[in-house]
């Protein structure tokens, strides 16, 4: 843990983690617990997310809960009792069964101000990747992206202008011109969060508001303004959506844990 320096944490930033969903595509793994509490090498997905924030000096997190919120609250309380950071608050989204993740962000829209992160509750990232995101000082809205040889229908596909790093389009249904994917981690600085908050408020007042992803709002902002990307190619991360992702994530975090032990020896 990057201990507070002179009573202060190293940076002034908060993270909003979207963990309201059940994760029904994972089958029996989430019958009685939300996706964020699935364990990987002995620690839950949420715990590992909070560890990554703690390791990079992010002092505050707001976790949006929904399915079995009482279990998430208990896990966070246990962490608090153990004296582990960052400081965490939860906000319950009562509409998690009927609204997509834009609804979760609407519930915490007042938290969208100043420097902040928005992080999908099913994405694991290495400490080094988080350091890259936290250390990037690009003003406005910045979508963390990765590259690979091909993209499937479930990827959150991105069209990025490689000349200047601007995001031109983002969505699962893009079929042409795709050259990156969103990993589910966004950073907002210098007015970007406030711009996003205003756009969320407008989107939720439309007839499709409860049915769309928050990245649809980011796409619309990019059509008329500036949205930037941060390319983290070479850094390690994993998304947990399907049963086969669990095995891959387990191998990933075991490698991270073994690396930490080796460094500490």
ChimeraX attribute file (.defattr): number of C-alpha atoms within 10 A of each C-alpha:
attribute: neighborCount
match mode: 1-to-1
recipient: residues
	/A:1	13
	/A:2	15
	/A:3	14
	/A:4	12
	/A:5	8
	/A:6	7
	/A:7	7
	/A:8	11
	/A:9	18
	/A:10	15
	/A:11	14
	/A:12	13
	/A:13	21
	/A:14	25
	/A:15	25
	/A:16	26
	/A:17	25
	/A:18	24
	/A:19	30
	/A:20	30
	/A:21	26
	/A:22	23
	/A:23	21
	/A:24	14
	/A:25	13
	/A:26	17
	/A:27	11
	/A:28	11
	/A:29	17
	/A:30	18
	/A:31	12
	/A:32	11
	/A:33	19
	/A:34	22
	/A:35	26
	/A:36	26
	/A:37	21
	/A:38	18
	/A:39	16
	/A:40	18
	/A:41	14
	/A:42	10
	/A:43	12
	/A:44	16
	/A:45	23
	/A:46	24
	/A:47	18
	/A:48	20
	/A:49	23
	/A:50	26
	/A:51	19
	/A:52	22
	/A:53	25
	/A:54	22
	/A:55	19
	/A:56	23
	/A:57	24
	/A:58	26
	/A:59	24
	/A:60	21
	/A:61	23
	/A:62	20
	/A:63	26
	/A:64	25
	/A:65	27
	/A:66	23
	/A:67	22
	/A:68	14
	/A:69	21
	/A:70	13
	/A:71	15
	/A:72	23
	/A:73	18
	/A:74	11
	/A:75	15
	/A:76	22
	/A:77	14
	/A:78	12
	/A:79	17
	/A:80	14
	/A:81	8
	/A:82	9
	/A:83	10
	/A:84	14
	/A:85	22
	/A:86	25
	/A:87	17
	/A:88	19
	/A:89	14
	/A:90	19
	/A:91	17
	/A:92	19
	/A:93	24
	/A:94	16
	/A:95	15
	/A:96	20
	/A:97	12
	/A:98	10
	/A:99	18
	/A:100	18
	/A:101	24
	/A:102	23
	/A:103	24
	/A:104	29
	/A:105	23
	/A:106	20
	/A:107	16
	/A:108	19
	/A:109	18
	/A:110	11
	/A:111	17
	/A:112	24
	/A:113	19
	/A:114	16
	/A:115	22
	/A:116	23
	/A:117	24
	/A:118	21
	/A:119	20
	/A:120	20
	/A:121	25
	/A:122	23
	/A:123	21
	/A:124	26
	/A:125	19
	/A:126	19
	/A:127	21
	/A:128	15
	/A:129	20
	/A:130	23
	/A:131	15
	/A:132	17
	/A:133	22
	/A:134	19
	/A:135	11
	/A:136	13
	/A:137	14
	/A:138	15
	/A:139	16
	/A:140	19
	/A:141	26
	/A:142	26
	/A:143	26
	/A:144	22
	/A:145	24
	/A:146	21
	/A:147	18
	/A:148	9
	/A:149	6
	/A:150	10
	/A:151	17
	/A:152	10
	/A:153	11
	/A:154	10
	/A:155	16
	/A:156	19
	/A:157	27
	/A:158	27
	/A:159	19
	/A:160	23
	/A:161	14
	/A:162	11
	/A:163	6
	/A:164	9
	/A:165	15
	/A:166	19
	/A:167	27
	/A:168	20
	/A:169	22
	/A:170	24
	/A:171	21
	/A:172	16
	/A:173	12
	/A:174	15
	/A:175	11
	/A:176	9
	/A:177	11
	/A:178	17
	/A:179	18
	/A:180	25
	/A:181	24
	/A:182	21
	/A:183	24
	/A:184	18
	/A:185	22
	/A:186	23
	/A:187	28
	/A:188	25
	/A:189	20
	/A:190	15
	/A:191	16
	/A:192	21
	/A:193	24
	/A:194	21
	/A:195	16
	/A:196	21
	/A:197	20
	/A:198	12
	/A:199	16
	/A:200	21
	/A:201	15
	/A:202	12
	/A:203	20
	/A:204	17
	/A:205	10
	/A:206	9
	/A:207	8
	/A:208	10
	/A:209	20
	/A:210	20
	/A:211	14
	/A:212	16
	/A:213	17
	/A:214	20
	/A:215	20
	/A:216	17
	/A:217	19
	/A:218	22
	/A:219	18
	/A:220	16
	/A:221	19
	/A:222	18
	/A:223	12
	/A:224	9
	/A:225	12
	/A:226	16
	/A:227	23
	/A:228	24
	/A:229	25
	/A:230	20
	/A:231	20
	/A:232	18
	/A:233	13
	/A:234	9
	/A:235	14
	/A:236	17
	/A:237	18
	/A:238	18
	/A:239	17
	/A:240	22
	/A:241	16
	/A:242	13
	/A:243	13
	/A:244	10
	/A:245	13
	/A:246	19
	/A:247	12
	/A:248	13
	/A:249	21
	/A:250	15
	/A:251	12
	/A:252	19
	/A:253	23
	/A:254	14
	/A:255	13
	/A:256	14
	/A:257	12
	/A:258	11
	/A:259	11
	/A:260	11
	/A:261	10
	/A:262	9
	/A:263	8
	/A:264	7
	/A:265	5
